[in-house]
């Protein structure tokens, strides 16, 4: 979760936010809009986002470590899938926290 302040009045849906209003952004909700993404709850490593990608922010709020994070994730996933081409998720439970999104428990069976 993050907060931002509105610089000038803006209308979102049926709500107008005045200049100076504080807005709370739920980052864990990014890319979960079924109107914008087909099967938003499915992990799709081939999904393309174009300019809609949100995980690393943008403008003056862009994450300086995003390039390193992308490289690390790509290498970690490549290594996993090369080592375990046949795997299955046996158990998955989500944290369910407002601020942090991720698995609470993830049990995978894999064969090399």
N, C-alpha and C positions, 0 to 999 in steps of 0.2 A: 504494500500500500504506500502511496506517496501523496503529497499534497501540492497543489499549484494554486496560484491566485489569478483570477480573470483580469486581464488588462483592459478590456473594453466589453461592453454588454454583448452577450451572445445568446442565441436561442438554440436549444437542443431539444428536439421533439416538441413538447408542449410547455417546456420550461424555459424562462428567460433568466439568465444569470447576470446580475449587475456587475459593473466594474468593481474590482476589489473583493469579490466573493471568493471564498476559499472552497476549492473543489478537491475531494478525495478520489484518487484514482486507484482502482483495484487492478493491479498488474496481473494477478493470477487469472483474471477474466479475459485477458487478451487472447484473441483468436478462437474464442468460444461462441461466437455469434453465428447461429445457424443461417441467418439471412445473408451472411457474408462468406461463410465457409461451408462447403459440403462435408458432412460428417465431422464436425468440429471436435468431437470428443475422441476421435480415432487418431492414434499416433501414425502419421503418414510422413515418412522421411523424404518422400519425393514431392511433398506439397510445395508449391511456389507461392510466395507472398507478394512479390513485386514491391511496390512502395507502401504496402499495408503492414509490413513487418514491424512489430512493436516491441519485442523482447528487450532490445538494447536502447530504447528511447530514441530521441532525435533532437536535432538542433543543438541548443546549448545544454541540453540534458542528455546528450548521447553518452553512452558508457565508453570510457576510454579503453577498457579491456575487452571490448566486443570482438575484435579480430583474434586475439589470443583465445578467448572462450570458444569461438567457432572452430578454430584449428584443433583445440583440445578435444572438443566434442566429436569432431569428424574422425580424429585419430583413435579415440576411445571406441567409438562405434565400429570403425573399420576393424580394429583388432578383435573386438568381441565377435563380430559376424564371421571373420576369417577363422577364428579358433572354434567357434560353436555355430556352424552353419545350420544345425538342427537343434532348436530349442523350443521350449514352451513355457508360458507363464502359468505356474501352478496356483499361486495365491498373490493377490494384490489388494492392499488396503491403503487408501489415501489419508494423508494427515488431516485434511478437513479444516485447516487453519485459514484465517482470513488474510494473513500477511505472507505466509510461506506456503507454496504449493509443491507437492511432491509425494512420493510413496512413503507410507509409514512402515509398510512391510511389503517386500517383493521377493517371492520365492520362484526361482527359475530352475527347470530341469534342462540340462544340455548335454549333448554328446559331441565329442570332437570329431 
